[in-house]
Amino acid sequence: MTAWEVAVTALKDATAIVGIGQTAFAKRLPESEKTLACRAIVAALDDAGIAASEVDAFASYTMEETDEVEIAKSIGAGDVTFFSKVGYGGGGSCATIAHLAAAVATGQAGVGVAWRSRKRGSGPRPWKNTAVQLPTPGQWTRPYGLLRPADEIGMLARRYMHEYGATRDHLFNVALACRNRANQNPAAMMYERPLTRDMYMTSRWISEPLCLFDNCLETDGALACVIVSAERARDCRRKPVYVHSVAQGLPAQHHGMVNYWNDDPLSGPAWTAARQLWKQADFGPDDVHVAQIYDAFTPLIPLSLEGYGFCGRGEGAAFTEGGALESGGRLPINTGGGGLSEGYVHGFNLITEGVKQLRGDSTAQVPDAATCLVTAGEGVPTSAVLLRS
């Protein structure tokens, strides 16, 4: 076997998520991000039946305002032998799982915790801080009016519509599928708040062609996962969900969100991550029972459907037709409501919802779901994970 084949074999199904936890999701929560993080982590450890003193690994985002030093002290962790942070905002969600899976599978740690705590609902927007020098990519976009992620994705959406005939009805299909699942989820911010086509079509523009309902929620909240070896997982409190395949993706000549330097701006990081993800897996897109696809903005769904191989190039918009993304459809997505309608915590709730599906206790359970794709943010350096029961 080659070194790559040995590494892949070592990681495949070698670890499992055995605990998940979360706080409430709301526009405004009184607790600090540190308190929210600790509550989510303690809940995840309790879910797994593992003592905090056994935690010896942490993974989170570079944009996470809390850190492993304070978290470890606050929850009562023991000696920590592995810790990492993943960049690029929502693109890092699944990579936190990947890093912990690698650490546990290779003996660097025994009990890993990944988390995300965020007060975006009640806190400031990152792009409002004009005192900070523009990063290099921003020097080529912000002076021309692309100030927010919504403006940048709006550019990609317009190009996608122009090249492939996608319409606002296709984007509505995405928003509706997520809202319908949130309507079933008591923990979702949009619980029992239906969305109609008329509401969507008459809502205010955020950055044309993106309207209010094409944009994710602004949310306070925190979530966490616990990862251990597959061997130990068999003795934990809850049914294990195995980490089957993981990948990160940063394509050549990438330019965050807008992809200006690529020959084809619509071939985003999902395509790079997908090639690695499926190469390592024992099954393919046709074998995925349910997907949790990063949905900070509705156009990311058709782009990701294409990138991860569920349909051909330019077919992502048409894929959404006929209830394909709904419960009972061709590929049910974001069954907790996703970032559009459950809560936006940089995609971490997509991971926990994937675990719920494979445990069989989602509020919008897909019958006999045994495989789940979870993706991180498309448009930025990204990551993905395949889970199986």
Secondary structure, DSSP 8 states (H G I E B T S, - for coil): --HHHHHHHHHTTTEEEEEEEE---BS--SS-HHHHHHHHHHHHHHHHT--GGG--EEEEETT-SS-HHHHHHHHT-----EEEEE-SGGGGHHHHHHHHHHHHHTTS-SSEEEEEEEETTTS--GGG-TTS---TGGGGTGGGT--SHHHHHHHHHHHHHHHH---HHHHHHHHHHHHHHHTT-TTSTTTT----HHHHHHS-EEETTEEGGGB----EEEEEEEEEEHHHHTTSSS--EEEEEEEEE--TT--TTT-TTSS-TTS-HHHHHHHHHHHH-SS-GGG--EEE---SBTTHHHHHHHHTTSS-TT-HHHHTGGGTTSTTSSS-B-TT-HHHHT--STTHHHHHHHHHHHHT--TT--TT--EEEEE--TTSSEEEEEEE-
